[in-house]
């Protein structure tokens, strides 16, 4: 499988593979990143192509990664090699029986209604900062959307002003899991909170253009997924919210309460 120049056949196959998959309407960003990491490894190893020995060496450090990440990377390479075998029957194909096995998902840590009330009261009492004058009301709205609408963290931080219809009380979630979009209705109580936030945002002069983030922090900048997660963990710690085993609730646990669609009465100011 040698070539006159290192990785010429590899690069052509990767480009063809990604183009064919993106023609189906998917981004394949994670797969592209994985193949980029593998290519860097092959270049460092001065290899002309992938083989069984190099594949084993490449994934040897995976033990420090999460189970899910290992599976994603191994399957990405396997799917690419399967595609490549259509035109190059002799190219290497990993043995899937050697791949990382799926592990059962952890049980959700449900956040209780009383804990949500305590968290909302704590957030409402926060003192605005010079760079974040809307910090209390932004975080309050974020928590309410997580709790009542079932949004994922990634969906929440990606919301833009154009995705909000305050009059009808709905949010438009774009290209979420499995590349699907959907409308999410809000209850009258959450709709009222949303309108109050939008009014405060206009008064203070924050960016209200369609492309501006709905949930923002310093100077109107969007939260990253990691940044929002860290902020929420700090709030849970500050409000002393733990489950019966002394652990913080997971953000995913907020979604398991979303059937109520309403704000707990005791949390309404």
C-alpha positions, 0 to 999 in steps of 0.5 A: 500500500505504499505511495510515492509520497507519504499519505497521498492515498490517505489524504485523498481517501479522507477528502472523498469520505468526508465529502460523501458524508457531508452530501447527506447533510451531516457536518462530520466535524468529530470524525474529521477531527479524529482523522486529523489526530490520526494523520498527525500520528502517522506523520510523526511515525513517518508512516506511509499508511495505517496498519494494525501495529500503528492503529494499536499504538495510536489508541494505546493512550486512550485509556485516559479518555472517557468510554464514550470518547474512545468509542467515537474515535475507534468507530470513526476510523473503522467507518472510514476504513470500511469506506476506503475498502470499496476502492482499495480492497487491500487497505487496513480495516480494524477489528471491531471486536477489539474496540471499547465496549459500551458501558451502562449510562449513569443513573440520572441525579434528579434535582428536587423541586425544593432544590430548584426553588433554593437555587433560583432564590440564590441566583436572584439574590446575586449582586450584578457585576460591572461587566455583567449587569444582567448576571442574576436575571440571565442565570435565572432565565437559564435555569428556568429554561433548563428546568421547564423546557427540557433543553440540553446545555448545548442547545441553551448556549447556542440560542440566538435572539432570532430563535426567540418568539416572545409574543408566541412564547416559543423557542426554535432549537436549530440542528440539535441532536441527530441534526433535527430542529424543533419548536419548544413551547414555554409556559405562561410563567416562563414566557413572562420571565423571558419578556422581563429579561428581554426588556432589561436587556434592551434597557441596558443596551445589550446587543439585541440583533438576531445573531446575538446570544440569548444567554450571555455573560460579560459584555453580552458574550455567549457562554461556551458549553464548558463555561456554562457548566462551570458556572452552574456547578459553582451555583450548585455549590454556593446554594449547597445543593446535593443529592442523598449521596452528597453529589451535585445534580448533573445538568442532565438531571434538570431535563427530567423535571421538564414535564411540569413546564411551570415555575415552582410557586415559591420561586416566583418573586 
